[in-house]
């Protein structure tokens, strides 16, 4: 009989690619993880891992078992959800990992809505960049993630996740007030190909959006300055250090006296925001109302 607790360990190793990183995510020691994996190999009668450089990778048998692990663990999430519903499940805490503008746009209003409609549900918010919330969710450090699409992100077909699209928003071009295109009503990205750029660090989903949009426009942006803080990006643009693409919602409430903000023509730069839970947990009586509140607040956002 396969111990499902060991399937969680196998999935963590598959996610993190090293025993040490998986152990840290699971709050175990590396030796404990190795012991549990060895026991799992004895239970299945197959070698499940092989060394790959400094890390490990799953064998063919390990990949087969991982697919079943996704199904088993999702079913356990559903069992917990149904038991919680049977027991009432109307009061408790939900931890949400979310990025800053997502918090401002939909999560904070959702908290206010839940306080009226479901006063027994308490939300605990963890500020996490758009590429960090999903690992927190999959490692069990969050119950729900508010995230954005990015290259390499788990997709809607990922067996570990249940994904709920919320909204999409465009990026606007932010130009120094003295830029030659500052007086135009809109800007084509190709016309900025020779400019210096201010942007986010690689790995940030907004960096990916900017890169993809510029690639579609036929060029690679020349990043001179980098910051993951949109206020810092806008301040650098205002100082004449370059141009940038910034999500429209991030510009609300900023001091924009030194910059000009223009919509982008052609293939727009867009980020798509979604909520995710571990598959099977979306029906949990504490999580389902949070997903509903997020959807309701997303529907209230102004059309872009």
Beta strands, then each sheet from edge to edge (+ up, - down):
strand 1: 49-52
strand 2: 55-58
strand 3: 92-98
strand 4: 121-127
strand 5: 144-148
strand 6: 161-176
strand 7: 186-188
strand 8: 196-199
strand 9: 222-226
strand 10: 244-247
strand 11: 259-265
strand 12: 270-278
sheet 1: 1+ 2-
sheet 2: 4+ 3+ 5+ 12- 6+ 10-
sheet 3: 4+ 3+ 5+ 12- 6+ 11- 7-
sheet 4: 8+ 9+
end
